[in-house]
Amino acid sequence: MRCRSRFAGPIAAVLALVPALSGCGNKSGCTKDTDCKGARVCVDGECVVDSTPAAAPTQVKGLLPTAATTTPLTPITPTPPATPTPPATPTSPPDQLAADGLPVEIPPPGSPVPTTDEWNAVQRQIVVRGSTRLKCETKMLREWLRVDCYKNFKGEPIEARHTERIGQQAFQYVGHHIASIVVQVVRGKRYGAQFIWDLNGAHTGAALAVSWPNGAPRPQITLTEN
């Protein structure tokens, strides 16, 4: 014979009320939005479609410009290349001489060797000590010096040779009744040449010396008998 507790009936009645009490006011059984499917949200324990209008995007200055605030871009004008400065030209005529008898301006080396026509156009001779007695013609054009020695009391010119040359251009020529030297006059450099005359088999000469030390304002040019 089974014994039945006198409390069995009341306990069963309480347990029966638990599901009903837990569902009161929570028709869908949600407690947060993630409990709902799709685009629905949890409102008062029930999953409903969210009808709240979407907030307009916040405009960030500089990132979402409007037609009223957009500043048109200014085109950049390219800067034209600088015009190269032409090399300075002498301000004096090429045959204008200074008080020392040499050209007013002696440019640095770089110009071509003067042609015969250019030499012939130079009307004035420079002052070279000793050249008049030896009947030698002395001219300068730009940085170029030409010394032409002719037949004189020493006889017939038969030779013109370089004796000292330090990098500058120099040329010699011997022809009928003439011996010639053409050389650059360059600051910081020296040059030497020897002219030879023949008189009935006796040879005598004259030394051409061109010197322009770095500290000197002007070159020194001499033609000395030897």
Backbone as ProteinMPNN parsed JSONL, in Angstrom:
{"seq_chain_A": "MRCRSRFAGPIAAVLALVPALSGCGNKSGCTKDTDCKGARVCVDGECVVDSTPAAAPTQVKGLLPTAATTTPLTPITPTPPATPTPPATPTSPPDQLAADGLPVEIPPPGSPVPTTDEWNAVQRQIVVRGSTRLKCETKMLREWLRVDCYKNFKGEPIEARHTERIGQQAFQYVGHHIASIVVQVVRGKRYGAQFIWDLNGAHTGAALAVSWPNGAPRPQITLTEN", "coords_chain_A": {"N_chain_A": [[0.858, -1.171, 0.0], [0.727, 2.199, -1.017], [1.892, 5.239, 0.366], [0.537, 8.453, 0.354], [1.596, 11.737, 0.299], [0.417, 14.412, 2.232], [1.084, 16.858, 1.288], [1.376, 16.794, -1.445], [-0.545, 17.637, -3.325], [-0.791, 20.56, -3.068], [1.925, 21.309, -3.819], [2.158, 20.471, -6.475], [0.341, 22.209, -7.669], [1.608, 24.697, -7.37], [3.921, 24.356, -8.946], [2.762, 24.207, -11.44], [2.033, 26.785, -11.942], [4.401, 28.116, -12.512], [5.414, 28.237, -15.336], [3.498, 29.932, -16.416], [3.792, 32.25, -14.921], [6.409, 33.003, -15.611], [6.112, 33.841, -18.243], [4.658, 36.131, -18.243], [3.898, 39.295, -19.547], [5.877, 39.052, -21.529], [5.717, 38.353, -24.501], [7.162, 37.429, -26.722], [9.366, 36.47, -25.607], [11.864, 37.869, -25.562], [14.833, 39.52, -24.497], [16.779, 41.247, -25.32], [17.996, 42.99, -28.279], [19.434, 41.25, -29.891], [18.184, 38.862, -29.525], [16.2, 38.753, -31.354], [15.159, 38.027, -34.731], [16.405, 38.913, -38.01], [15.699, 42.284, -39.033], [14.374, 43.068, -36.794], [13.711, 44.419, -33.491], [13.993, 44.291, -29.916], [11.299, 45.168, -28.033], [9.782, 45.988, -25.1], [9.901, 43.275, -24.35], [9.068, 42.038, -26.657], [9.594, 41.073, -30.039], [9.805, 43.329, -32.566], [9.39, 45.186, -35.701], [11.845, 47.599, -36.446], [10.988, 50.882, -36.515], [12.17, 53.319, -36.332], [13.318, 56.304, -37.797], [16.276, 56.452, -39.882], [19.232, 58.014, -38.8], [20.538, 61.0, -40.163], [23.676, 61.162, -41.918], [26.484, 62.475, -40.254], [28.025, 65.442, -41.179], [31.402, 65.817, -41.877], [33.713, 68.297, -41.627], [35.474, 69.201, -44.47], [35.544, 66.592, -45.403], [33.041, 65.815, -46.436], [32.159, 67.812, -48.557], [29.777, 70.334, -49.467], [27.756, 71.778, -52.094], [27.542, 74.443, -51.478], [29.696, 75.015, -49.901], [31.968, 74.217, -51.184], [35.19, 74.948, -52.41], [36.457, 76.216, -55.38], [39.173, 74.754, -57.262], [42.278, 76.321, -57.809], [43.975, 76.786, -60.795], [47.392, 75.847, -61.362], [49.908, 77.833, -62.531], [52.566, 77.098, -64.621], [56.002, 77.882, -63.952], [58.017, 79.731, -66.098], [61.126, 78.636, -67.601], [64.279, 79.958, -66.483], [65.907, 82.568, -68.251], [68.973, 82.04, -69.791], [71.948, 83.776, -68.842], [73.768, 85.753, -71.022], [77.27, 85.444, -71.891], [79.613, 87.811, -70.565], [80.635, 90.585, -72.493], [83.518, 92.239, -73.814], [83.869, 95.668, -72.919], [85.359, 97.508, -74.219], [86.822, 98.553, -77.372], [88.474, 96.026, -79.396], [91.094, 96.747, -80.099], [91.823, 98.803, -78.479], [94.114, 100.463, -76.452], [95.708, 100.425, -73.244], [97.348, 102.569, -70.76], [99.787, 101.301, -70.367], [100.424, 100.334, -72.817], [99.398, 97.905, -73.578], [96.446, 95.89, -74.435], [93.325, 97.227, -73.203], [91.538, 95.439, -72.015], [92.168, 92.097, -71.287], [90.988, 89.124, -71.98], [90.2, 85.946, -70.316], [91.586, 82.75, -71.412], [90.042, 81.087, -74.206], [88.875, 81.898, -76.545], [88.808, 81.414, -80.154], [91.719, 80.898, -82.282], [92.836, 83.833, -83.829], [92.021, 84.746, -87.209], [93.82, 85.368, -90.318], [92.681, 87.589, -91.578], [91.46, 88.811, -89.385], [93.704, 89.544, -87.862], [94.88, 91.379, -89.642], [93.015, 93.389, -89.522], [93.521, 94.647, -87.137], [94.748, 97.653, -86.201], [96.577, 98.872, -84.534], [99.7, 98.595, -82.815], [100.956, 96.846, -79.956], [102.897, 97.845, -77.061], [106.02, 96.56, -76.829], [108.898, 96.05, -75.253], [112.009, 96.491, -76.854], [111.219, 95.612, -79.366], [111.021, 97.438, -81.509], [113.661, 98.166, -82.371], [114.501, 95.705, -83.374], [112.942, 95.42, -85.538], [110.374, 94.205, -85.361], [106.977, 93.352, -85.465], [104.273, 93.83, -83.278], [101.259, 92.653, -82.048], [98.049, 92.454, -80.38], [95.093, 90.555, -79.966], [92.151, 90.048, -78.375], [92.934, 87.522, -76.112], [95.184, 86.819, -77.438], [98.533, 86.991, -78.626], [100.638, 88.234, -81.187], [103.769, 88.081, -82.69], [105.71, 89.297, -85.164], [108.686, 89.046, -86.808], [110.993, 90.654, -88.935], [113.329, 90.885, -91.751], [116.363, 92.385, -90.812], [119.007, 94.423, -89.395], [120.354, 92.286, -88.335], [120.152, 90.364, -90.179], [118.633, 87.76, -92.147], [115.537, 86.451, -91.025], [115.39, 83.217, -89.756], [114.403, 81.326, -88.046], [111.956, 80.483, -85.533], [111.248, 79.457, -82.428], [109.703, 77.6, -79.715], [110.607, 78.044, -76.346], [109.797, 77.914, -73.725], [106.863, 76.778, -72.379], [103.747, 76.625, -70.794], [101.252, 74.993, -70.87], [99.588, 76.806, -72.32], [98.232, 77.67, -75.569], [100.276, 77.803, -78.456], [101.942, 78.868, -81.433], [104.215, 78.618, -84.209], [105.835, 80.146, -87.037], [107.716, 80.247, -90.022], [108.697, 82.059, -92.796], [109.28, 83.605, -96.02], [111.445, 86.146, -95.446], [110.323, 86.5, -92.935], [109.629, 85.645, -89.545], [107.479, 84.159, -87.22], [105.496, 84.262, -84.212], [102.664, 83.088, -82.473], [100.74, 83.3, -79.609], [98.922, 82.484, -76.599], [98.175, 84.813, -74.057], [98.182, 84.308, -70.773], [96.909, 84.56, -67.517], [98.917, 83.778, -64.716], [100.645, 82.125, -66.083], [103.717, 81.458, -67.899], [105.648, 82.208, -70.834], [108.056, 81.462, -73.353], [110.125, 82.236, -76.203], [112.362, 81.873, -79.014], [113.909, 83.855, -81.442], [115.737, 83.63, -84.485], [118.241, 85.033, -86.537], [120.025, 85.148, -89.662], [123.079, 86.189, -90.832], [125.096, 86.221, -93.357], [125.942, 83.647, -92.668], [126.429, 83.915, -89.984], [124.826, 83.558, -86.948], [122.447, 85.197, -84.983], [120.308, 86.122, -82.226], [117.08, 86.71, -80.556], [115.237, 86.891, -77.571], [111.94, 86.167, -76.754], [109.829, 86.974, -74.115], [107.069, 86.242, -72.114], [105.224, 87.036, -69.363], [102.987, 86.617, -66.689], [102.305, 86.858, -63.65], [100.217, 85.488, -61.022], [99.573, 87.355, -59.017], [99.975, 89.777, -60.267], [98.707, 92.739, -61.84], [98.864, 93.164, -64.602], [100.248, 91.728, -67.642], [103.741, 91.145, -68.489], [105.715, 91.79, -71.304], [108.466, 91.187, -73.233], [111.217, 91.666, -75.593], [114.284, 90.598, -76.096], [117.609, 91.062, -77.158], [120.049, 88.553, -77.871]], "CA_chain_A": [[0.0, 0.0, 0.0], [1.55, 3.382, -1.134], [1.431, 6.369, 1.19], [0.479, 9.725, -0.382], [1.832, 12.862, 1.215], [-0.654, 15.397, 2.262], [1.526, 18.104, 0.615], [1.554, 16.572, -2.878], [-1.478, 18.459, -4.096], [-0.375, 21.986, -3.119], [3.212, 21.496, -4.538], [1.88, 20.354, -7.914], [-0.352, 23.421, -8.124], [2.595, 25.794, -7.463], [4.771, 24.112, -10.104], [1.989, 24.464, -12.646], [1.954, 28.231, -12.182], [5.729, 28.696, -12.869], [5.508, 28.678, -16.754], [2.606, 31.055, -16.67], [4.354, 33.47, -14.323], [7.616, 33.423, -16.34], [5.77, 34.428, -19.547], [3.834, 37.326, -18.094], [4.479, 40.517, -20.112], [6.996, 38.744, -22.448], [5.042, 37.507, -25.466], [8.127, 36.781, -27.614], [10.426, 35.918, -24.792], [13.166, 38.509, -25.822], [15.328, 40.464, -23.472], [17.67, 42.188, -26.007], [17.767, 43.007, -29.735], [20.062, 40.098, -30.545], [17.302, 37.698, -29.423], [15.233, 38.833, -32.446], [15.678, 37.688, -36.051], [16.297, 39.918, -39.054], [15.857, 43.689, -38.661], [13.504, 43.388, -35.657], [14.349, 44.769, -32.232], [13.229, 43.872, -28.745], [10.595, 46.267, -27.372], [8.891, 45.471, -24.045], [9.931, 41.823, -24.369], [8.491, 41.514, -27.897], [10.376, 41.401, -31.23], [9.018, 44.128, -33.513], [10.18, 45.82, -36.752], [12.324, 48.919, -36.012], [10.441, 51.933, -37.372], [12.84, 54.602, -36.049], [14.006, 56.776, -39.015], [17.742, 56.459, -39.787], [19.807, 59.35, -38.603], [21.33, 61.508, -41.299], [25.121, 61.125, -41.63], [27.061, 63.731, -39.764], [29.002, 65.974, -42.128], [32.703, 66.151, -41.314], [34.282, 69.399, -42.407], [36.613, 68.831, -45.295], [35.392, 65.247, -45.963], [31.798, 65.768, -47.207], [31.833, 69.187, -48.93], [28.518, 70.576, -50.169], [27.886, 72.731, -53.188], [27.65, 75.799, -50.946], [30.958, 75.226, -49.184], [33.102, 73.745, -51.976], [36.039, 76.008, -52.973], [37.032, 75.738, -56.646], [40.619, 74.646, -57.295], [42.954, 77.327, -58.63], [45.007, 76.134, -61.625], [48.774, 76.264, -61.1], [50.591, 78.274, -63.75], [53.982, 76.703, -64.555], [56.991, 78.956, -64.019], [58.888, 79.538, -67.269], [62.554, 78.488, -67.247], [65.05, 81.199, -66.456], [66.675, 82.841, -69.453], [70.406, 82.037, -69.47], [72.634, 85.059, -68.975], [74.854, 85.642, -72.01], [78.579, 85.797, -71.332], [79.959, 89.217, -70.631], [81.465, 90.962, -73.625], [84.368, 93.378, -73.486], [83.246, 96.976, -73.101], [86.276, 98.346, -74.988], [87.186, 97.992, -78.683], [89.544, 95.038, -79.23], [92.431, 97.309, -80.298], [92.047, 99.959, -77.601], [95.243, 100.188, -75.584], [95.791, 101.134, -71.967], [98.537, 103.4, -70.613], [101.006, 100.487, -70.439], [100.637, 99.913, -74.194], [98.719, 96.63, -73.825], [94.995, 96.076, -74.534], [92.627, 97.605, -71.971], [90.993, 94.21, -71.444], [92.729, 90.838, -71.78], [90.075, 88.112, -71.428], [90.791, 84.627, -70.067], [91.64, 81.943, -72.641], [88.791, 80.439, -74.594], [88.469, 82.29, -77.896], [89.579, 80.725, -81.198], [92.889, 81.596, -82.829], [92.404, 84.808, -84.838], [92.354, 84.48, -88.608], [94.688, 86.38, -90.93], [91.888, 88.804, -91.789], [91.281, 89.475, -88.084], [94.969, 90.21, -87.511], [95.068, 92.529, -90.525], [92.099, 94.457, -89.134], [94.054, 95.326, -85.953], [95.553, 98.744, -86.742], [97.552, 99.393, -83.585], [100.62, 97.655, -82.211], [101.165, 97.011, -78.522], [104.255, 98.217, -76.69], [106.873, 95.46, -76.374], [110.257, 96.585, -75.156], [113.011, 95.864, -77.716], [110.689, 95.158, -80.652], [111.232, 98.416, -82.581], [115.031, 98.036, -82.882], [114.626, 94.439, -84.101], [111.999, 95.462, -86.653], [109.341, 93.182, -85.107], [105.62, 93.885, -85.316], [103.627, 93.183, -82.124], [99.824, 92.934, -81.964], [97.223, 91.579, -79.53], [93.654, 90.499, -80.229], [91.624, 89.287, -77.24], [94.051, 87.034, -75.291], [96.212, 86.306, -78.355], [99.661, 87.85, -78.974], [101.389, 87.828, -82.371], [105.031, 88.804, -82.895], [106.285, 89.027, -86.489], [110.013, 89.651, -86.941], [111.369, 90.71, -90.348], [114.749, 91.063, -92.058], [116.881, 93.606, -90.194], [120.462, 94.512, -89.367], [120.891, 90.975, -87.953], [120.102, 89.481, -91.34], [117.363, 87.142, -92.55], [114.972, 85.579, -89.988], [115.372, 81.823, -90.234], [113.835, 80.383, -87.066], [111.188, 80.928, -84.365], [110.947, 78.199, -81.72], [109.259, 77.729, -78.326], [111.596, 77.639, -75.343], [109.073, 77.66, -72.463], [105.408, 76.821, -72.593], [103.095, 75.965, -69.655], [99.838, 74.685, -71.091], [98.87, 77.69, -73.236], [98.401, 77.37, -76.987], [101.301, 78.619, -79.104], [102.243, 78.428, -82.802], [105.327, 79.326, -84.831], [105.834, 80.111, -88.507], [108.871, 80.874, -90.666], [108.506, 82.188, -94.235], [110.232, 84.475, -96.728], [111.7, 87.418, -94.762], [109.503, 86.654, -91.723], [109.481, 84.565, -88.551], [106.304, 84.605, -86.465], [105.005, 83.512, -83.048], [101.311, 83.42, -81.98], [100.629, 82.624, -78.318], [97.948, 83.004, -75.643], [98.673, 85.477, -72.856], [97.292, 83.732, -69.757], [97.278, 84.882, -66.137], [99.504, 82.674, -63.978], [101.497, 81.29, -66.939], [104.847, 82.076, -68.582], [105.942, 81.679, -72.164], [109.302, 81.942, -73.935], [110.422, 81.829, -77.577], [113.648, 82.362, -79.523], [113.993, 84.201, -82.856], [117.106, 83.527, -84.997], [118.537, 85.658, -87.82], [121.275, 84.698, -90.292], [123.789, 87.225, -91.586], [126.285, 85.645, -93.979], [126.351, 82.465, -91.935], [126.489, 84.209, -88.543], [123.474, 83.521, -86.367], [122.175, 85.939, -83.747], [118.914, 85.905, -81.866], [116.37, 87.548, -79.593], [114.344, 86.062, -76.745], [110.616, 86.697, -76.404], [109.391, 86.513, -72.79], [105.714, 86.663, -71.721], [105.046, 86.636, -67.968], [101.833, 87.239, -66.023], [102.105, 86.202, -62.353], [98.845, 85.552, -60.504], [99.332, 88.571, -58.243], [100.237, 90.986, -61.053], [97.511, 93.2, -62.545], [99.048, 93.165, -66.05], [101.388, 90.91, -68.069], [104.968, 91.782, -68.97], [106.136, 91.203, -72.572], [109.726, 91.789, -73.668], [111.96, 91.015, -76.67], [115.64, 90.954, -75.71], [118.657, 90.505, -78.015], [121.04, 87.675, -77.223]], "C_chain_A": [[0.904, 1.233, 0.0], [0.954, 4.487, -0.318], [1.48, 7.628, 0.376], [0.597, 10.854, 0.614], [0.705, 13.829, 1.13], [-0.25, 16.703, 1.597], [1.614, 17.952, -0.876], [0.671, 17.456, -3.709], [-1.068, 19.903, -4.145], [0.903, 22.188, -3.894], [2.988, 21.426, -6.025], [1.205, 21.59, -8.44], [0.605, 24.575, -8.285], [3.469, 25.63, -8.683], [4.054, 24.402, -11.401], [1.918, 25.933, -12.964], [3.261, 28.832, -12.666], [5.812, 29.104, -14.318], [4.657, 29.88, -17.025], [3.187, 32.336, -16.136], [5.566, 33.952, -15.107], [7.293, 34.046, -17.666], [4.96, 35.663, -19.432], [4.572, 38.539, -18.63], [5.616, 40.261, -21.064], [6.496, 37.772, -23.491], [6.025, 36.761, -26.359], [9.28, 36.182, -26.858], [11.777, 36.562, -25.048], [13.527, 39.427, -24.681], [16.28, 41.49, -24.076], [17.485, 42.022, -27.494], [18.337, 41.78, -30.427], [19.228, 38.831, -30.417], [16.335, 37.636, -30.591], [15.912, 38.55, -33.767], [15.501, 38.861, -37.005], [16.521, 41.312, -38.521], [14.99, 44.069, -37.472], [14.341, 43.682, -34.421], [13.437, 44.354, -31.093], [12.651, 45.097, -28.064], [9.597, 45.665, -26.385], [8.793, 43.955, -24.106], [9.378, 41.208, -25.616], [9.346, 41.968, -29.073], [9.492, 42.113, -32.232], [9.969, 44.714, -34.549], [10.545, 47.23, -36.308], [11.845, 49.97, -37.002], [11.086, 53.284, -37.113], [13.574, 55.069, -37.288], [15.511, 56.835, -38.804], [18.258, 57.869, -39.658], [20.649, 59.743, -39.803], [22.799, 61.467, -40.947], [25.631, 62.493, -41.217], [28.145, 64.191, -40.718], [30.273, 66.344, -41.389], [33.335, 67.191, -42.212], [35.516, 68.926, -43.171], [36.474, 67.469, -45.94], [34.148, 65.125, -46.829], [31.414, 67.187, -47.609], [30.509, 69.249, -49.667], [28.761, 71.604, -51.251], [28.1, 74.141, -52.664], [29.011, 76.068, -50.337], [32.181, 74.793, -49.99], [33.859, 74.926, -52.579], [36.658, 75.506, -54.264], [38.549, 75.741, -56.596], [41.203, 75.694, -58.234], [44.02, 76.652, -59.464], [46.388, 76.72, -61.337], [49.443, 76.606, -62.428], [52.052, 77.893, -63.678], [54.903, 77.899, -64.701], [57.896, 78.739, -65.211], [60.327, 79.416, -66.856], [63.281, 79.819, -67.337], [65.851, 81.341, -67.74], [68.156, 82.87, -69.122], [71.036, 83.397, -69.725], [73.76, 84.915, -69.978], [76.181, 86.031, -71.392], [78.886, 87.27, -71.523], [80.88, 89.48, -71.811], [82.323, 92.15, -73.241], [83.672, 94.694, -73.8], [84.112, 97.906, -73.938], [86.511, 97.722, -76.357], [88.384, 97.068, -78.552], [90.95, 95.605, -79.399], [92.677, 98.559, -79.464], [93.108, 99.614, -76.568], [95.171, 101.016, -74.312], [97.095, 101.927, -71.901], [99.823, 102.6, -70.717], [101.269, 99.944, -71.839], [100.02, 98.583, -74.542], [97.213, 96.867, -73.938], [94.378, 96.428, -73.184], [92.103, 96.362, -71.269], [91.651, 93.001, -72.109], [91.87, 89.719, -71.192], [90.815, 86.822, -71.122], [90.773, 83.8, -71.342], [90.31, 81.277, -72.915], [88.354, 80.802, -75.991], [89.323, 81.567, -78.934], [90.769, 81.565, -81.648], [92.426, 82.575, -83.899], [92.848, 84.406, -86.245], [93.28, 85.588, -89.127], [93.937, 87.681, -91.144], [91.677, 89.55, -90.474], [92.558, 90.194, -87.661], [95.177, 91.462, -88.37], [94.163, 93.696, -90.155], [92.568, 95.207, -87.89], [95.063, 96.373, -86.425], [96.675, 99.194, -85.81], [98.437, 98.274, -83.047], [100.715, 97.925, -80.706], [102.63, 97.353, -78.266], [104.967, 96.986, -76.139], [108.312, 95.969, -76.402], [111.222, 95.78, -76.003], [112.523, 95.504, -79.093], [110.99, 96.135, -81.785], [112.618, 98.277, -83.2], [115.175, 96.785, -83.739], [113.688, 94.354, -85.304], [110.982, 94.31, -86.548], [108.008, 93.882, -84.865], [104.909, 93.111, -84.219], [102.163, 93.625, -82.038], [99.176, 91.989, -80.96], [95.769, 91.706, -79.943], [93.049, 89.532, -79.225], [92.795, 88.825, -76.364], [95.236, 86.593, -76.137], [97.25, 87.385, -78.67], [100.328, 87.308, -80.239], [102.615, 88.72, -82.505], [105.605, 88.353, -84.238], [107.614, 89.777, -86.599], [110.485, 89.526, -88.393], [112.889, 90.833, -90.501], [115.219, 92.399, -91.492], [118.405, 93.601, -90.223], [121.115, 93.199, -88.966], [120.889, 89.996, -89.121], [118.691, 88.983, -91.621], [116.827, 86.274, -91.414], [114.845, 84.153, -90.519], [114.706, 80.856, -89.248], [113.035, 81.14, -86.011], [110.751, 79.656, -83.648], [110.526, 78.507, -80.277], [110.399, 77.285, -77.4], [110.964, 77.362, -73.982], [107.588, 77.81, -72.736], [104.755, 76.017, -71.48], [101.593, 75.846, -69.943], [99.117, 75.585, -72.067], [99.135, 77.291, -74.691], [99.426, 78.325, -77.591], [101.646, 78.007, -80.456], [103.433, 79.24, -83.33], [105.257, 79.172, -86.344], [107.086, 80.821, -88.998], [108.624, 80.872, -92.173], [109.564, 83.098, -94.83], [110.291, 85.835, -96.03], [110.857, 87.589, -93.493], [109.604, 85.403, -90.846], [108.418, 85.037, -87.566], [105.99, 83.656, -85.315], [103.595, 84.027, -82.719], [101.091, 82.614, -80.708], [99.525, 83.273, -77.479], [98.677, 83.661, -74.464], [97.701, 85.129, -71.73], [97.815, 84.093, -68.371], [97.801, 83.626, -65.422], [100.43, 81.788, -64.792], [102.619, 82.131, -67.556], [105.015, 81.431, -69.955], [107.262, 82.28, -72.63], [109.482, 81.415, -75.339], [111.751, 82.449, -77.997], [113.53, 82.618, -81.023], [115.469, 84.151, -83.268], [117.176, 84.214, -86.368], [119.874, 85.132, -88.339], [121.857, 85.858, -91.101], [125.105, 86.633, -92.078], [126.849, 84.482, -93.165], [126.493, 82.678, -90.444], [125.064, 84.309, -87.993], [123.432, 84.326, -85.074], [120.688, 85.821, -83.459], [118.342, 86.951, -80.94], [115.366, 86.66, -78.871], [113.046, 86.816, -76.455], [110.201, 86.111, -75.061], [108.027, 87.115, -72.48], [105.481, 86.127, -70.318], [103.858, 87.386, -67.376], [101.585, 86.509, -64.703], [100.682, 86.41, -61.844], [98.57, 86.846, -59.744], [99.504, 89.852, -59.012], [98.982, 91.423, -61.799], [97.62, 93.091, -64.059], [100.232, 92.269, -66.419], [102.58, 91.768, -68.469], [105.437, 91.039, -70.217], [107.395, 91.937, -73.029], [110.35, 90.977, -74.791], [113.413, 91.487, -76.532], [116.661, 90.282, -76.623], [119.597, 89.611, -77.219], [121.988, 87.105, -78.25]], "O_chain_A": [[1.759, 1.359, 0.877], [-0.26, 4.686, -0.275], [2.496, 7.835, -0.287], [-0.138, 10.948, 1.597], [0.112, 14.035, 0.071], [-1.094, 17.566, 1.355], [1.914, 18.938, -1.548], [1.121, 17.981, -4.727], [-1.003, 20.448, -5.246], [0.992, 23.187, -4.607], [3.553, 22.222, -6.776], [1.474, 21.992, -9.571], [0.464, 25.366, -9.218], [3.748, 26.599, -9.389], [4.687, 24.808, -12.375], [1.76, 26.308, -14.126], [3.259, 29.948, -13.185], [6.243, 30.227, -14.582], [5.05, 30.763, -17.787], [3.106, 33.383, -16.777], [5.757, 35.157, -15.268], [8.147, 34.751, -18.205], [4.585, 36.229, -20.459], [5.71, 38.805, -18.246], [6.307, 41.221, -21.404], [6.764, 36.572, -23.436], [5.784, 35.61, -26.724], [10.091, 35.454, -27.432], [12.792, 35.913, -24.795], [12.68, 40.016, -24.01], [16.574, 42.502, -23.439], [16.892, 41.041, -27.944], [17.794, 41.318, -31.43], [19.497, 37.837, -31.092], [15.707, 36.601, -30.817], [17.107, 38.802, -33.919], [14.598, 39.684, -36.852], [17.392, 41.537, -37.681], [14.866, 45.252, -37.155], [15.495, 43.268, -34.306], [12.249, 44.099, -31.293], [13.385, 45.958, -27.579], [8.688, 44.931, -26.773], [7.707, 43.403, -23.93], [9.215, 39.989, -25.678], [9.781, 43.119, -29.111], [8.512, 41.535, -32.701], [11.182, 44.752, -34.342], [9.685, 47.981, -35.848], [12.234, 49.963, -38.17], [10.607, 54.299, -37.618], [14.393, 54.315, -37.814], [15.989, 57.203, -37.731], [17.783, 58.792, -40.319], [21.37, 58.927, -40.377], [23.156, 61.712, -39.794], [25.246, 63.521, -41.774], [29.07, 63.442, -41.033], [30.242, 67.083, -40.405], [33.473, 66.985, -43.417], [36.449, 68.348, -42.613], [37.174, 67.174, -46.909], [34.165, 64.424, -47.84], [30.448, 67.731, -47.073], [30.157, 68.328, -50.403], [29.824, 72.221, -51.321], [28.759, 74.952, -53.315], [29.441, 77.219, -50.261], [33.312, 74.977, -49.539], [33.252, 75.807, -53.188], [37.322, 74.47, -54.258], [39.154, 76.613, -55.971], [40.68, 75.923, -59.324], [44.901, 75.998, -58.907], [46.535, 77.919, -61.102], [49.53, 75.771, -63.329], [52.739, 78.324, -62.752], [54.628, 78.817, -65.474], [58.494, 77.67, -65.338], [60.735, 80.021, -65.864], [62.948, 80.682, -68.15], [66.403, 80.368, -68.255], [68.573, 83.642, -68.259], [70.704, 84.081, -70.693], [74.623, 84.052, -69.817], [76.225, 86.852, -70.475], [78.477, 87.89, -72.504], [81.789, 88.699, -72.093], [81.91, 92.981, -72.431], [82.979, 94.822, -74.809], [83.658, 98.981, -74.331], [86.416, 96.504, -76.506], [89.235, 97.289, -77.69], [91.909, 95.016, -78.902], [93.633, 99.294, -79.713], [93.013, 98.591, -75.888], [94.656, 102.134, -74.294], [97.857, 101.958, -72.867], [100.853, 103.145, -71.113], [102.217, 99.184, -72.043], [100.102, 98.155, -75.693], [96.74, 97.943, -73.572], [94.856, 95.979, -72.142], [92.216, 96.249, -70.048], [91.686, 92.896, -73.335], [92.015, 89.397, -70.013], [91.928, 86.614, -71.606], [90.022, 84.113, -72.266], [89.555, 80.945, -72.002], [87.54, 80.092, -76.581], [90.441, 81.15, -78.632], [90.82, 82.774, -81.425], [91.685, 82.18, -84.8], [93.906, 83.808, -86.435], [93.492, 86.603, -88.464], [94.486, 88.76, -90.919], [91.71, 90.781, -90.446], [92.506, 91.317, -87.16], [95.609, 92.495, -87.859], [94.487, 94.851, -90.431], [92.068, 96.296, -87.61], [96.106, 96.029, -86.982], [97.627, 99.834, -86.257], [97.981, 97.149, -82.848], [100.577, 99.059, -80.248], [103.487, 97.176, -79.132], [104.568, 96.435, -75.113], [108.856, 96.276, -77.462], [111.271, 94.553, -75.909], [113.332, 95.118, -79.937], [111.196, 95.704, -82.919], [112.746, 98.269, -84.424], [115.901, 96.802, -84.733], [113.647, 93.34, -86.001], [110.764, 93.557, -87.497], [107.935, 94.88, -84.147], [104.928, 91.88, -84.214], [101.868, 94.818, -81.966], [99.664, 90.887, -80.712], [95.274, 92.797, -80.229], [93.382, 88.347, -79.213], [93.578, 89.661, -75.913], [96.201, 86.046, -75.604], [96.905, 88.535, -78.943], [100.559, 86.106, -80.368], [102.521, 89.946, -82.442], [105.941, 87.184, -84.423], [107.651, 91.002, -86.493], [110.397, 88.46, -89.003], [113.628, 90.879, -89.518], [114.558, 93.422, -91.669], [119.015, 92.856, -90.991], [122.303, 93.001, -89.222], [121.528, 88.946, -89.072], [117.701, 89.672, -91.374], [117.564, 85.444, -90.88], [114.273, 83.916, -91.583], [114.471, 79.695, -89.584], [113.368, 82.265, -85.639], [109.976, 78.868, -84.189], [110.925, 79.516, -79.697], [111.062, 76.278, -77.65], [111.545, 76.643, -73.17], [107.126, 78.828, -73.251], [105.136, 74.873, -71.231], [100.777, 76.526, -69.322], [98.097, 75.168, -72.614], [100.142, 76.652, -74.996], [99.44, 79.514, -77.272], [101.644, 76.786, -80.614], [103.63, 80.393, -82.948], [104.698, 78.206, -86.863], [107.472, 81.862, -88.466], [108.373, 79.822, -92.763], [110.611, 83.334, -94.227], [109.312, 86.582, -96.023], [110.691, 88.713, -93.019], [109.656, 84.275, -91.334], [108.448, 86.186, -87.125], [106.18, 82.444, -85.406], [103.357, 85.234, -82.69], [101.235, 81.391, -80.713], [99.232, 84.459, -77.631], [99.661, 83.13, -73.949], [96.556, 85.583, -71.719], [99.004, 83.953, -68.084], [97.203, 82.554, -65.514], [100.953, 80.803, -64.271], [102.491, 83.346, -67.713], [104.597, 80.3, -70.203], [107.562, 83.441, -72.353], [109.061, 80.302, -75.655], [112.206, 83.428, -77.406], [113.116, 81.744, -81.784], [116.345, 84.571, -82.512], [116.319, 84.019, -87.23], [120.739, 84.725, -87.565], [121.18, 86.429, -91.956], [126.088, 86.551, -91.34], [128.061, 84.349, -92.995], [126.663, 81.711, -89.702], [124.224, 85.045, -88.511], [124.273, 84.157, -84.19], [119.902, 85.465, -84.337], [118.996, 87.931, -80.583], [114.73, 85.795, -79.474], [113.06, 87.949, -75.975], [110.217, 84.893, -74.882], [107.837, 88.328, -72.566], [105.53, 84.917, -70.095], [103.726, 88.6, -67.526], [100.732, 85.622, -64.647], [100.024, 87.39, -62.195], [97.464, 87.381, -59.812], [99.214, 90.925, -58.483], [98.263, 90.582, -62.338], [96.607, 92.943, -64.743], [101.128, 92.067, -65.599], [102.444, 92.958, -68.749], [105.55, 89.813, -70.207], [107.388, 93.157, -73.192], [110.079, 89.787, -74.947], [113.725, 92.642, -76.822], [116.594, 89.073, -76.842], [119.9, 89.876, -76.056], [122.891, 86.345, -77.902]]}, "name": "protein", "num_of_chains": 1, "seq": "MRCRSRFAGPIAAVLALVPALSGCGNKSGCTKDTDCKGARVCVDGECVVDSTPAAAPTQVKGLLPTAATTTPLTPITPTPPATPTPPATPTSPPDQLAADGLPVEIPPPGSPVPTTDEWNAVQRQIVVRGSTRLKCETKMLREWLRVDCYKNFKGEPIEARHTERIGQQAFQYVGHHIASIVVQVVRGKRYGAQFIWDLNGAHTGAALAVSWPNGAPRPQITLTEN"}
